[in-house]
């Protein structure tokens, strides 16, 4: 937009600014060449001094009343001052002098964006694209995509961003916005295709490999995610977010030593970080190296005393050390910080159960399931809790849960309950119906209730 910067007006800018401000203070501004006036105004706009930019533009208009650019600059200064309607009126004057100015149209689009009138902003950004030179279009596409996002038109924004990336593969802003749009749509299949198509033409874009890895992670395809992160870090060895997400992928795959290596690389690149220390603690916790896990959780809290995950981690360590009553203190602190986290209530329920505080444990299980009815592990743990402590209530709870939650997994205990009550035919019918709907999930009934592996009729129904 401001071409004068490239040549600094042959070194005159400093002298012109000093002269202009002195004359401005004396209310007697002299004559300037148009290009020098432009440089003065642009300097003020770039540095956020919109009041002086507005004053300079006003004087420039007086000296060059037929030069549309000064009206555009005045509108830009006024928009910086929040005088948006006045800025639009000024652009009307500019349009009388020049109807083919890309900068004028872009300024109008930006003002409508400030007014939160995204529909008009979209219209003018599209007009600007028709007028702009090819090398300038990718940034306009990015602005257009932002307005389409405001209108919740994420599919339209994706099309625009993909075009921006075709024009300029180095436009990392477009890549990150593309990731945001795919997240909003939850369309990870399309996201993978978009990134892989882009990488076919631009294989050294570490940002695209990073986004591809994140997309695979959201699909729980952690092995594929790791491959993408490895390509990302091979291209850019110092890109710490990829190592962080690599660590999380290894955690999900139960590759705890590898996750530790990735998280330690993050610390090496970025220095101390509370969340990275917390995940290092979780990695060591999973390896049952509990003292080391404890130390990392403590390091995490030293940096971020209100990090609920680290408090929860301390509670889990104490529980695993056979000290459930001590664990309660840390888990309760985590719940104070994050009371809506269903998983925290699940951990709390387990610790309470280990303390034989059965009434409190049941309340925690039910709170967890109320917050997240699809928490499968908590559901089965509560069913086991009832089987152990109040088996007469199990059937009523499970059947009610099947009706209210509509979660497929919740019907699986019904198979076990019917079998244990001697209702073999009912159990076989339910197993057969479940297997027809979701074979993989149905087979989990044998993991949850290994006794059923000794029933040939069941094993044959779900081979």
ZIRALIN-V938954 format. One line per field, one symbol per residue. phi: phi as a letter, one per 20 degrees, with the letter a starting at -180 (. if undefined). psi: psi as a letter, one per 20 degrees, with the letter a starting at -180 (. if undefined). A space follows every 50 residues. Layout:
phi: ???
psi: ???
//
This chain:
phi: .dffgfdlllneggfffffffffffelbeeecffffffffffgffgemef ffffffffffffecfddfgfffffffffffenefffffffffffffebec effffffffffffffmdffffggfffffffeffgfeffffgfffffffff emefffffgffffgfffbgeffgfffffffffffemeffffgfffffffg ecfdeffffffffffgffemefffffgffffgffecfdefgfffffffff gfemdfffffgfffffffedngbfffffffgfffffemefffggffffgg ffebfdefgfffgfffgfffemcffffggfffffffecfeegffffffgf ffffemefffffffgffgfffbfeffffffffffgfgfdbffefgfffff fgfeelegffefffffffffenefffffffffffffebgfffffffffcf gffedgfffffcf
psi: gnhhhhiklkjiggghgggghghhhjlmpaqqqhhhggggghggghjjmh ghggghhgghhhhmijohhhhghghgghhhijmgghghhhhghhhhhojk oghgghggghghghikmhghggghhhghhhhqqgiihhhggggghghhhh jkmhghhggghhgghhhnijnhghghhgggghghikmhghggggghgghh hmijnhgghghgghghhhjkmhghgggghhgghhgnijnhhhhghgghgh ghjkmhghhggghhhgghgiappghghghgghghghikmhggggghhggg hhhnikohhhggggggggghjkmhhhhhghhhgghhhmijohhghggggg ghhhjkmhghggggghgghhhnijngghghhhghgghhhmhhiggggghh hghhhjpghiighhggggghjjmggggggggggghhgngghhiihhghmi hiijohhghhhm.
//
